[in-house]
Amino acid sequence: MTARRAPRPLLAALLTTVLATTALAACAGGPSDVAGRTFVATDVEGHELAEGTEIVLAFTDDSVGAQPGCNSMSAPATWDDGTLRLTGEMRSTMMACSDELMDQEAWFSELLRAEPTLALDDGTLTLTGPDATVTLVEQDRP
């Protein structure tokens, strides 16, 4: 899979969703190592991505946002001990997408809910769940 940048309007919508969730969520903050950073998937093991799609994952101090194909989703979260835990309801936009993209979003949403581990090494983030591992690299900041 080749990494590519998310279109600016899509990234802006994702970041707006993450920031809005943060404003509404009152939960404990996580460490600053991933907070304020955005990552794009470069490799996925355990799941085949839909053709021409990518996964974008963004963090604030107390939430995680994702754009796994069509819709944007976000939830309040913590990751103090290297395990990503959603601490509130996952919210998502409701755009109509192909069945393949909806399946991909459902898979990624379940991966986030499964309390995956996070490992950050020099700009590379590894998200490991029970049945899949997603390797992401930090997206260049504008």
Secondary structure as UniProt FT lines:
FT   HELIX           8..24
FT   TURN            32..36
FT   STRAND          38..45
FT   TURN            51..52
FT   STRAND          56..59
FT   STRAND          63..67
FT   STRAND          73..78
FT   TURN            80..81
FT   STRAND          85..86
FT   STRAND          91..92
FT   HELIX           99..113
FT   STRAND          117..121
FT   TURN            122..123
FT   STRAND          124..128
FT   STRAND          133..138
//
